[in-house]
Amino acid sequence: MKHLFKTLCAFCFFASAVQAQELLSPNGELAMKFELQDGGRPSYSLTYKGKTVIAPSMLGMKLKDNTTLCDGMTVENVERSSQDETWTPVWGEENSIRSHCNEMLVHLKQDSHNRRMDIRFRLFDDGLGFRYEFPLQRELNYFVITDECTQFAMTGDHTAYWIPGDYDTQEYDYTRSRLSEIRGLMEASITDNLSQTSFSPTGVQTALMLKTDDGLYINLHEAALVNYPCMHLNLDDKNFVFTSWLTPDPNGDKAYMQSPCTTPWRTVIVSDDARDILASRLTLNLNEPCKIADTSWIHPCKYMGVWWEMITGMSDWSYTNELPNVRIGQTDYSTLKPHGRHGATTENVKRYIDFASENGFDGMLVEGWNIGWEDWFGNFKDEVFDFVTPYPDFNVAEIRDYARQKGIKMIMHHETSASIRNYERHMDAAYQFMKDNGYDAVKSGYVGSIIPKGQNHYNQWQVNHYLYAVQKAADYKIMVNAHEAVRPTGLCRTYPNLIGNESARGTEYQAFGGSKPSHTTILPFTRLIGGPMDYTPGIFENDIHKLNPNNNSWVNTTLCNQLSLYVTMYSPLQMAADLPQNYERFMDAFQFIKDVAVDWDHSWYLEAEPMEYLTVARKTKGKDEWFIGGTNGEQPRTSVISLDFLPKGKYVATIYKDGKDAHYKNNPQTYDISQQKVTEKTKLKVWTAAGGGYAVRIVPVASK
């Protein structure tokens, strides 16, 4: 790793002599200003190419002792430094990432209480990160934060791409509206559906995407969320000022702190080109370097699973309809009558393993394999699953050996039922069971309201659990794909065994009534800013009624849109989520899923507009092979891209595109596959349908 971190200068002065302190990005296009407003109130502002991005905005904390760190502050001194390093991710969208920023550390003192608080700013060419730091001190040793004063003051009634502030889920379709419209839209159609009452009719979640009328793209989020509650944003829709709103615990408190300590980083990514938002690595760069010494066991994976058939209702997670009061270890399942709809049977899993092996996949996920599914959801049962006891029709050893013979790695499924104490007390045994049976990856789930009651998915206590599970898994050399967990904030840099998350509305909602055709054109600007998503793409059969006569859902994409997601929705963990029999009907299109990589040397963002379209090109890690994905929203369009990212030479491009009459609703499965010779000078022109897309594989002529 090439590293440079140099202290440039330090200024010491009395408060009476304090002037506003300015920090410039390395290229000079971003400028951040810190100053104390009247009453000793710390504030900051941010400009980009001379345009105001963040108007003067307050900083600080409110404490449970009815005092604040929002006023009465003086500046003791300011330290400045620069950082320039290049680091190598274990997996990712590039094989190396540069972190280049200028830093300013402001040391503040509150004389009235003899307390100190520092604010560290890092300004990159693509945005700003800042956090609060509390040095060791007698008057602020143990303390409780009840609110942050952190503001993000907008300059007008921007367009926002948002989901409502909910302490228990991120699984919403996105709404595009003006800031001034959020209150009315939320009150009219969304608030009644919140899993837990929103803290405000103008509360929204991060990562929040915004666009100004004069063409600036702004993204608000956080990085390195550790030992702290998740941040939502509460909007003053009269003045267009967002204020941080931390997820509370059952007492209404936000964070329990002990100095020395720090908060997560608050982040502002900004550009006049939407592609730069997708290309930003600011969130990763604000996280600590990898803490796992040996990462050789961490590997990207393309997998299939016994999952979609249960999501659609074709089969079931449970083995029987009996056991209304099941307790772990107290029932002999062999005496119970199976209902005949169980999906995770030895015979069925072997069928999936055969298909996955024949088509070059790496892994196989099986859900519903373990006892306890008959009686748990919504019942607040503390003791539900033990994560080691299979149903009678799931032979762990037989499947383990069969998968090994076929070259397939099994992926474990742990549904915690949101019973956190139960999962933690079984965790060591569950991870050891995985290692004993050849599993090196787990999909964990947190469906339902958190147990114990009063906790929620995103407060400090639960955030700490998610990280504990990842750290414990690393001890066993296990990779984690956490579903229903807190939205990612770049911690996959520090713990790269966190190989995936859900933490947003995924493909399963296409079987729960459907998602908007534009959904996957906004997720890369929002949810994926913090890390990769296990979106589970690859659904080829749109009519769910054909799989389950009781389910009339429709998958609102074209088949080629599904192919494009393997490139535009980055993840080192990619699933081919549909049933083998559906892929067998379209094997020529399925070839792209077989070919596409999951780890990359470099990525190029060729076209982008939030909630409209994006086109991404990536080079396979260690190979002369390139893939392009173009994902389109609700309006048909023609994509025109240059292949100038290719090295000089001659190539063959295999293009999978929507048929001329394709439409996500009435003709989703029509597509064309063609080949053409291309060079670095070629421009591709591809029409995409409503809810459509295209996918391209490019190889040198000699490698055809």
N, C-alpha and C positions, 0 to 999 in steps of 0.2 A: 504494500500500500504506500503510495506516494503521499506524504503528509507535510503540511506546513501550517503552523498555528503560531502567529507572531503577534506579540503585544506591541502596538505602535506607540501609544502614549497614554498617560493618565493625567487627569486634571483634578486638582483639589482646590476648593474654594468655599467661601462662606455662602450661606443661602442668599444673602442680600446681593451677592454678585452674580447669581445664577442667570445665565442667558439660555435661550432655547438651544437644545443640542440636536444637531442634524446628523443623520447617518445615510450614506449613499451606498447603493448596490455596486458591485464591482464594475459593471458597465455604465454606471451613472444614470440609468434610466429611471430607477426607483429612488425616491428620497423619503426618509422617515424623519419626523421631527418629534422630539420629546420636550415637554415643558411643564412647569407647575403653574396651574391656573390660580386665580384668586383663592385664598384660603388654604394654599398648599395642596391643591388637588392635582395629582399626576395625570397627564394626558398625553396622547400621541396623535399623529396624523400621518397620512401616506399619500404620495403623489406618484404618478407614472407618466413619464414623458410630459411633465408639466400639468397633467390633468389630476384633479383631486379624486382619489379612490376612497379614502377614509377621511372624513372631516374630523376636526378635533374631537376626540373621544376619551372618556374617563377610564381610569384604571384603578385597581385596588380591591380590597376585601372588606366584607362585613363579618364581624365575629360574634360569637354567642354571648359574650359578656357585655353586649350592647355598645361596644366600641367599634370603630372602623379603622381600616388602613387606607381610606379613600381621601383623607384630608389631613391638614395639620402636618404635612410632610416637608422636610427640607432635604436638599441634595448635599450629601457629604462629599462625594467625588464620583467621577465618571471614568471608566476604563474603556479603552478601545483596542480592538485587535482584529486580525483578519485570519481567515481559515481557507486553506486550499488543499484538498485531499482527493485522491481517487481510490475508491474501494471496490472490491469484487464481491458481488452478491453470490450466495450459494446457488440461487436460481433467480430468474427474473426476465425482464423485458430487454435488458442489456447485459453484456458480460462485464461491464465496468461502469461505475457511476461517479461523476465528479461532484464534489460538494465544495462550492466556492462562495464565500460570503464575507461580509464585513460585520463586525459585532460591536455592540455597545452595551456595557454593563453599568447601570445606574444604581448607585448605593443611596438609599433613602433612609432617613431617620425621622421618627415621630417623637419630638422632645417631650410632649405632654405625658407620654407613657414609657419613655425610654425604650422604644421598640424600633427594630430595623427590618426593612424589607428591600430586597434588590429586585430590579426588573432587567432581565437580559433580553436584548433584541438581536436578532440575526437577520440581515437583509441580503437575500440572494438576488440574482438577476430575474428570477421568476416569482419572487414574493417575499413576504415577511413572516418570521416566526418570533414570538415573544412568550416569556413565561415569568412567573413570580418565584423568587428564591428567598428562603428564610434562613439566615445564618443562625448558628447556635447562640442562644441568648437567654438570660435569666427571666426576663419579662415576657418572653414569647417562647416558652418551652413546649408545653402541651396546650393546644388551642383547637377550637372548633370553628370551622367556617360555615356561616349560614347563607352567604351569598357572595358572588363576585360582583364588583362594580364594572367589570370589563365591558366596554361598549365598542360597537362597530357602526359608526355614524355614516349612513349613505348620503349621497349628494342629491338624490331625487327619487322619484317613484319608479324604481328599476323594475325590469321583468325578472321574476323569480321562478325557479324550478324547485318545487318544495313538496315535502310530506309533513304531516302534522306532528307536533311535539307529543310523543307518546313514550312513557317510561318503560314499556314492555315489548314494543315491536317496532320494526322498521318496514314491515311487509305491506307497503302501500304502493299503489300506482302514483306516479308523480303528477302534480298539477302545475301548469304554466299560467302565471297571472302577474299582474302588477302587484307591487307591495300593498297598495291601498285596497286591493280586492281580496286579500287573504282572509280577513275577518269574515266578510260576508260569505265567501265560498266555504270556509270551514264550518261556520254556524249552519249553513244551509244543507250541507251534504256529507260532512266528514265526522264531526264531533261525536255523533251518535254511535259511530263504529269504532271509536277508540277502545283499545283493550283496557286502558286505564285513563280516567278523565284527563284531558290535556290540561296543562297548568295555565293555559291562556288561549283564548280564541285567535291569538296571533302568534302562538308558539310554533316553531318549526325545528326540524332536525338538521344536523350537519351530516355530511358535507353539503352545504347549501351553495347552489349555483345561481349567479346573477348576471344580468346583461344590462348595460346602460344604453340610453338612447343614442349616445355618441360612439358606441361600438367597443366599449371596454367589457371584458369578461372577468368576473370576480368570483373567486371561490373561497368560502369561509369554512374552516374545519379546525381540528386539533390534531396534535401529534404526540406520541409517546404517552398514552393514557395508562398511568401506573399509580395504584394506591390513591385513587381520586375518582369522583363520580364523572360520568359522561356529561358533556356540555350540550345543552339545547340553546336555542336563541329565541328570545322574546322580543317582539317587534312593537315599538311605539309607532303605530301606523299614521300618526299625524305628522311626526317629524322624521320618520324613516330611520330610526335609530334602533339597532339590535343591541340587546343586553344579554350577556351570558346568564343562563339559568341552569344551575347544576341539579342533577337528579337527586332527590332527597331520599333519606332513609325513613324507617317507620316513625321516627320522632320529628321528622321535618328538617333534621340537620343535614348538612351536605358533605362535609369532609372533616375527619378527625386527623389532626396533624401533630407531628412532633419535630421540632427543629433539631438539626438542620434538615431541610426538606425543600422540595420543589414541586411546582404544579406541572401538568402537561403544557405543551406549547400551544398557543393560539395561533392559527395560521391564516394568512391572506395570500392567495395566489392570484396574480393579475396579469393580463396581457390584452392587446388589441387583436389577437389572433387566437381563435378557439382551440386550434391545434396545440398551442403552447400549454394550455391547461392539462391536456392529456399527456403531454410529454414531461410535465413537471415531476421531479423527484424530491421536491422540498420535504414532503411528509417523511419519506424514508431518511433523508439526510438529517432530520432533527431527532432521529432515534439513535440510541447507543449502538456501537458496533456489536457484532455477533458475540454472544457469551457462551456458545457451545464450541468447545475446543476441537472436537472431531466431528465433522459434518459429513463424513463419507457415506453415512447411512441414510442421509436425506436425499430423496430423489423425486423429480417430477413423475407424474403418473397419468396415463390415460386408461380409464376404467369403464366397466359396465356394471349393472347391478339388478338385483331383484328388488325393484323400487317402484318403477312407473306403473306396473300392474296393480300395486297396492294403492298408489296415489289415485289412479283412475277408478278404483273400486272393483277391478277384475278379481282380485284376490285380497286376502286380509293379513294383517300382522299377527293376529291371535290364532291360536290352535283350536280353541274350543269356545263355546258360548257359556260354559259353566263357570264355576268359581266366582261367585259374586263378592266373596270376602277373602280372596286369596292373600296369603302371607308367604313371604319367602321361606322355602324349605319345609313348609307344613302340609304340602299337598303332593300326592302321588299322581302325576299327570297320566301315567299309563292306565289308570282306572277310569279316566274321563273320556267321554265321547267326543272325537274331533268333529268340527262342523263341516269339514271338507273344502274349505276355502282358503286354507293356510298357504301362503306363497313360499315360505322359506322351508320347503321340503328338500331332502337330500336329492331326490330325483330331479326336481325342478332346477335346483342350483347347478347340478351337473350339466343340465342342458344349456344353461347360460355360460358355464365355464367352457364347454365345447365350442360355442359360437365365438366367445372372446378369444380363445386360443387360436382358432382357425383364422381369425382376422387380425392377429398381431397386437392385441391389447395387453396391458400390463397387469391390471388388477380387477377384482370382483368384489363388489359390496353386496352384503345380504342384510336386509332389515327384517325384524320380526323373528329372529332365530331363537331368542331366549325367553324363558318363562316370565309371565307377569303382565302380558298385554291385555288380558281379559278385563282388568279392573283397575284402572289408574287415572285416566284423564278426568280432570275436574273434581277429583275427590279429595285433594289435599292429603294424599297418603304419603307418609314420610318414608315408609319401607315398602318399595315396590319391586325393583329389579336388583339382582345380585351380580349381573353381568358375566356370569360364568356357567349358568345352568341352562342347557339347551332344551327345547321341546323334544318330545319323543321321536318326531319325524325328521329331526335335524341331527345327523351324525357328524360331530365335529371332526373326529379323527379320519373318517372316511373322506369327507370333503377336503380336509387338509391335504391328505395324501394324493387325492385325485387332482386337485389344483396344482400341486407341486409337479406331478407327472406332466401336466399340460403347460407348465411354465407360467402359471398365473399366481399372483400374490393376492391372498384374501385380505379384504378390508373389513375391519370390525365395525359394528354399530353399537353405540351406547346411547340409548334414550334415557336420559336422567330423570324424566318426568318432572323436571325443574325442582326435584328434591335434592338440594345441594348437600345437606349433611349426609344423606344416604350415599350419594355418589362419592363423597370424599372418604367415607369410612370403608368403602369397597374398592377404592381406586387402586391401591397397591396390588390387591389380589386380581383385579380385572386386568391391569397392565401385564402382570406376570402370566396370567392365563393366555393373553395375546402372544407373548413371546414364546411360551411353551408350544403354541399351536401355529407358529409361523406367520402371525399377523404383525406388520410393522406400521400400520396406519389405522386410525380410528376416526369415524364420523360420530361426533357427539352431538346430542340434541337436547334442547332445553324448552320443550313444548309445555305451554301452560303457565299459570301464575307461579311465581317462585315460592317454594316452601323453605323456611317458615313464612307464614302469612305476614304481610306488611312490607316484606322486601320486594324489590322489583329487578328487572333484568339489567338495569344500567346504573345502579347506585354504587358507592364505593365498595361495599361489602361484596357485591356480586362481581364487580370488575376484578377484585382481587382473586376471586375464585377462578375466573377464566384463566388468568395468568398462572395461578397455582397449578391448574390442570396441565397447562402447556409445559411448565417447568418440570413437573413430576413425570410427564411423558418423556421428556428429554432424558431423564435418568434411565429410562428403559429403552431408549433409542426408538421412540415411537413418534410418528408424525400425526398431527391433529388437524382435523377439518371440523370446526365447531359451527353448528347451526343454532339459530336463535340466540347467539351470543351478542355482546356489544359490538357495534360497528368498528372495523379495524382503524387503527391510527398509526400504521407503519411499524408495529412491533415485530412483524415478520423479519425485519432486518436483524433485530437483536436475538430473536428466537426463530430461526428459519424452519424449525420443525412445525411451526404454525403454517402449514402449507396451503390452507384455504379456510374460508369462512362463508357462510351464507349471509346473514345479517342484512337482508333486503328481500324484496318480493322476487322469488325465484320461479323457475319453470313450473313448479307444482301448481301455481295459481292458474296456469292454462287449463288445468283439470278441475279448477274450483270456480269456473265461470269465465275465465280468460283475463288476460292483461291487455293494456293498450298496445297497439302496434308500435307505438313510439317508445315503449318502455326501455328497450335495450339501446336506444340512442341517447338516453339521459343517464343511465347507470354509470358509464365510464366517466362522466363528468361529476358524479356525486359519490355513490357508494365505493367505486373502485379507486378513488383518490387515496383512500387509506390502506388499500391492499387488495389482493386477488379475491374473487368471488367464485364459489362453487355454484355456478348458475344452473348446471345440469342441462345443457342444450342438446340438440340432436333429435328433436321430435319430428318424425316424418308423417305420422298419421294425425291429421287435424281434427277429425270427427271422433271425439271421445265416446260418443254414443255407440260406435262400432265395437268398442272394447267393453263397454258396460252399458247395457240398455237403460239403466237407471241414471245415467249421467249424460246430460245434454250439452256439456261444455264444448268449446271450440278453441283450438290453438290459433291465435291471431297472428300468424306469420306465414310466409311462404317457406317451402322446403329449402330454397337457396338462402333465405334469411337465416335459417337454422345453421347452415354450413358456415355462413360468414361469422357467426358468433365465436367460433373456435379461434378466430384471429382477433376480433374487435373486443371481446370480453376476456381480457387476459386472465389466465390462471395456470399455475403449474400442475393443477389437478383438474383434468377435464373428463367429463363423463359423456359417453354415448348413451343417452337416457332412455331411448325408446326400446321396444320389444324386439328381439331377434327376428321374428316373423315380419315385422314392418320393414326392417332393413333389407331382408331378403327380397322384398318387392322392388327395391330401388338400389340394387348393388352397385350400379354405375355411379350414382351420386354418393353412396356410402363410401366409395373409394377415397373421397376427399377426407372424411373423418379418419380413415385408416392411415392416410398419408401425413396429415397435419401434425406438426411438432407441438410440444408443450414447454420447451425451454429455448431461449433465444439469445443470439449474439447481439442483435441490434433491432431497433424498431423505428419506423418512420410513420408519421401521422400526416396523411396526404390530404384529407378533407375532413372538416368537422363543423357542425353547428348543433348546439344542444337541442335535443328532442326532435331533430330533423334527420340527421345522417352523420355517419363517420366512416372513413376508409383508412385502414391501417395496413402497413406492410411490415413483415418481420423476416429476419434471416434466422434459419435454424442454427442452433448452437453447434459449432464444429463441423458444419456441412455447407457445401455450396448449393443451397436450396432456399427459396424464398416463397412466402405465402402472403396473399393479400385477402383481406376481408372487407367487404363494403356492406354495411348495415343501414337499411333505409327505414324511415318512419312512415307516416300515414299518407304522404303525397308522393306519387310517382316522380321520378327524376332520372336524369342522365348523369352518370358519374364520368368525369374526364380526369384521368390521372397520368402523370409522367412516370416512366420507369427509370428515371435518372439515378435512382439509388443503387441500381445494378452496376457491378464492375463492367468495364468494357469487355464485350464478347457477344456470343450468339447463344440464344436460349430458346427453349420451348415452353410456352405457357399453356396450361390446361385450364380452361375457363368454365366455371359452373355458374350459370346465370338464369334468371327468371325467364320463362317462356313469354312470348309476345302478348299473350292474353292472361298472364298471371295476375292474381289478386289474392290477398291474404284471406278474404272471406269466401269468394266463390270459385276460385281456381288456384289453390295454393300449391298443388303438386306438379304443375307443369314447369319444365325446365329444359335448358339446352346445355349440352356439353360440347365444347369445341377445343381445338388446339390451333395455335398459330406460332410462328417463329417471331421472336422479339429480340431487341437489343436495348441498351441503355438509352437509346434515342426514341424509343417507341412511346407513343401516347395511346393508352387504352380508353375506349369510349364504350361504356356499358349502361344500358337502360335497366332501371330497377323498378319493380312494381310497388304499389302500396303495400306496406308491411313486408317488403321484399329485400333482396340483397344479392350479393354475388361473392364467389370465392375463387381464388386463382392459386395454382401451384406453378412455380417457375424453376426449371432446372437447366443446367448447361446442355447444349445439344448432344454432347458425347455421353451424357448421363441419362438420356431419355429411357 
